[in-house]
Amino acid sequence: MKQDKLETITKLFEGKEIRSVWNNKEEEYYFSVVDVINALANPKDARKYWSVLKTRLKKEGSEVTTNCSQFKMLAPDGKMRLRDAMKTSDILRLIESVPSPKAEPFKMWLAGLGKERIDEVFDPEIAIKRAINYYRNRGYDDKWIKARLNGILDRNKLTDLWKQSGINEGYEYAILTNDIYREWSGMTAKEYKEFKGLRKESLRDNMSDIEVLLADIGEITTRELAKKHKPYGLSENRKIAKAGGEVASNTRKDIEEKLGENVISKNNNLNYQYIDDNKKLESTVS
């Protein structure tokens, strides 16, 4: 995996090698615990250090160790060996448990993040400014950013309406979203991301203007149809979602007929690409 420009937790460790595995099923990165321990504490034997720390954390009743999985990772001898690994949220909790001076900068960083999020509760504009600055730093112009923020607002209007229509579980929102996407793109949202070579990155941030337009048409039409017909429950809402996606599909056909080409593209806006095949990496996680 190309890590020099990839914005994952590995960038926090200033060049230290932190092996990671992408779990496609969970859509989560898992990071080598021993590598993190080695970067933070630099012990003579990182695996023994982790064994002692794990025993101590278990005695203290910490849930960190229970969230530890095992993945096969490339060892120094060139062979694939099982290694303890944790996803980002658990790695950050582990950092707070490491009694090492080298861990203090990370703990301060985490404390700073916590303060930022609390400040945003009192003043949500801070979060909006942070998002705008993030997009500007990624090279998006203000016109695109404005359209993106409006798209997020429109999406929230739809999910709010779904909630009023008896949709409560997270997987139900995913089913309805996939119904819309499948109608006009032929793919679920997850399949679409894989098609574009994405993992945790936002799908819409990596769409062309036409792709974003089709996604918006599908969701806005679904919302307006739901307002009119007032479906309730997953089954009724799925019919409406498919109808909204069908409108976007018809729009896509019209555009493609005029252009004479397919408007669904593998192109993305990433400045890096994934070059490893994690399907070859076996995991003990079921």
Solvent accessible surface area in square Angstrom, and as a share of the most:
residue,aa,sasa,rsa
1,M,49,0.22
2,K,86,0.36
3,Q,56,0.25
4,D,94,0.49
5,K,102,0.43
6,L,4,0.02
7,E,104,0.47
8,T,25,0.14
9,I,11,0.06
10,T,15,0.09
11,K,109,0.46
12,L,49,0.24
13,F,6,0.03
14,E,164,0.74
15,G,81,0.78
16,K,99,0.42
17,E,135,0.61
18,I,9,0.04
19,R,41,0.15
20,S,20,0.13
21,V,4,0.02
22,W,18,0.06
23,N,15,0.08
24,N,64,0.33
25,K,154,0.65
26,E,70,0.32
27,E,54,0.24
28,E,45,0.20
29,Y,9,0.04
30,Y,11,0.04
31,F,1,0.01
32,S,0,0.00
33,V,0,0.00
34,V,20,0.11
35,D,19,0.10
36,V,0,0.00
37,I,0,0.00
38,N,62,0.32
39,A,11,0.09
40,L,0,0.00
41,A,24,0.19
42,N,89,0.46
43,P,28,0.18
44,K,215,0.91
45,D,73,0.38
46,A,13,0.10
47,R,145,0.53
48,K,136,0.57
49,Y,58,0.22
50,W,9,0.03
51,S,57,0.37
52,V,98,0.57
53,L,8,0.04
54,K,50,0.21
55,T,68,0.40
56,R,88,0.32
57,L,4,0.02
58,K,124,0.52
59,K,169,0.71
60,E,111,0.50
61,G,60,0.58
62,S,30,0.19
63,E,109,0.49
64,V,4,0.02
65,T,10,0.06
66,T,106,0.62
67,N,59,0.30
68,C,32,0.19
69,S,22,0.14
70,Q,71,0.32
71,F,3,0.01
72,K,64,0.27
73,M,4,0.02
74,L,106,0.53
75,A,7,0.05
76,P,137,0.86
77,D,83,0.43
78,G,51,0.49
79,K,124,0.52
80,M,78,0.35
81,R,95,0.35
82,L,72,0.36
83,R,29,0.11
84,D,25,0.13
85,A,0,0.00
86,M,0,0.00
87,K,66,0.28
88,T,47,0.27
89,S,62,0.40
90,D,5,0.03
91,I,0,0.00
92,L,36,0.18
93,R,93,0.34
94,L,0,0.00
95,I,0,0.00
96,E,99,0.44
97,S,24,0.16
98,V,0,0.00
99,P,90,0.57
100,S,13,0.09
101,P,117,0.74
102,K,99,0.42
103,A,0,0.00
104,E,83,0.37
105,P,86,0.54
106,F,29,0.12
107,K,50,0.21
108,M,138,0.61
109,W,98,0.35
110,L,26,0.13
111,A,64,0.50
112,G,32,0.31
113,L,53,0.26
114,G,33,0.32
115,K,128,0.54
116,E,76,0.34
117,R,99,0.36
118,I,106,0.54
119,D,49,0.26
120,E,19,0.09
121,V,114,0.66
122,F,169,0.70
123,D,63,0.33
124,P,86,0.54
125,E,92,0.41
126,I,69,0.35
127,A,32,0.25
128,I,88,0.44
129,K,109,0.46
130,R,104,0.38
131,A,35,0.27
132,I,41,0.21
133,N,78,0.40
134,Y,96,0.36
135,Y,18,0.07
136,R,124,0.45
137,N,128,0.66
138,R,84,0.31
139,G,68,0.65
140,Y,36,0.14
141,D,90,0.47
142,D,79,0.41
143,K,173,0.73
144,W,50,0.18
145,I,5,0.03
146,K,142,0.60
147,A,62,0.48
148,R,39,0.14
149,L,53,0.26
150,N,74,0.38
151,G,10,0.09
152,I,68,0.35
153,L,101,0.50
154,D,38,0.20
155,R,60,0.22
156,N,72,0.37
157,K,95,0.40
158,L,1,0.00
159,T,30,0.17
160,D,78,0.40
161,L,30,0.15
162,W,1,0.00
163,K,134,0.57
164,Q,139,0.62
165,S,10,0.06
166,G,18,0.17
167,I,0,0.00
168,N,108,0.56
169,E,92,0.41
170,G,56,0.54
171,Y,132,0.50
172,E,23,0.10
173,Y,45,0.17
174,A,49,0.38
175,I,49,0.25
176,L,0,0.00
177,T,15,0.08
178,N,35,0.18
179,D,2,0.01
180,I,1,0.00
181,Y,10,0.04
182,R,106,0.39
183,E,70,0.31
184,W,3,0.01
185,S,10,0.07
186,G,56,0.54
187,M,31,0.14
188,T,17,0.10
189,A,25,0.20
190,K,70,0.30
191,E,84,0.38
192,Y,0,0.00
193,K,30,0.13
194,E,83,0.37
195,F,68,0.28
196,K,5,0.02
197,G,38,0.36
198,L,8,0.04
199,R,23,0.08
200,K,108,0.46
201,E,29,0.13
202,S,42,0.27
203,L,16,0.08
204,R,27,0.10
205,D,18,0.09
206,N,7,0.04
207,M,11,0.05
208,S,50,0.32
209,D,115,0.60
210,I,53,0.27
211,E,1,0.00
212,V,38,0.22
213,L,83,0.41
214,L,0,0.00
215,A,1,0.01
216,D,33,0.17
217,I,40,0.20
218,G,0,0.00
219,E,11,0.05
220,I,60,0.30
221,T,28,0.16
222,T,0,0.00
223,R,28,0.10
224,E,77,0.35
225,L,46,0.23
226,A,3,0.02
227,K,102,0.43
228,K,155,0.66
229,H,108,0.48
230,K,156,0.66
231,P,11,0.07
232,Y,146,0.56
233,G,19,0.18
234,L,44,0.22
235,S,78,0.50
236,E,86,0.38
237,N,0,0.00
238,R,80,0.29
239,K,139,0.59
240,I,22,0.11
241,A,0,0.00
242,K,83,0.35
243,A,36,0.28
244,G,0,0.00
245,G,0,0.00
246,E,94,0.42
247,V,61,0.35
248,A,0,0.00
249,S,16,0.10
250,N,73,0.37
251,T,36,0.21
252,R,43,0.16
253,K,126,0.54
254,D,84,0.43
255,I,36,0.18
256,E,37,0.17
257,E,134,0.60
258,K,169,0.72
259,L,92,0.46
260,G,67,0.64
261,E,110,0.49
262,N,96,0.49
263,V,13,0.07
264,I,15,0.08
265,S,31,0.20
266,K,131,0.56
267,N,115,0.59
268,N,53,0.27
269,N,77,0.40
270,L,24,0.12
271,N,92,0.47
272,Y,25,0.10
273,Q,116,0.51
274,Y,40,0.15
275,I,119,0.60
276,D,49,0.25
277,D,70,0.36
278,N,21,0.11
279,K,185,0.78
280,K,157,0.66
281,L,41,0.21
282,E,109,0.49
283,S,43,0.28
284,T,82,0.48
285,V,50,0.29
286,S,127,0.82
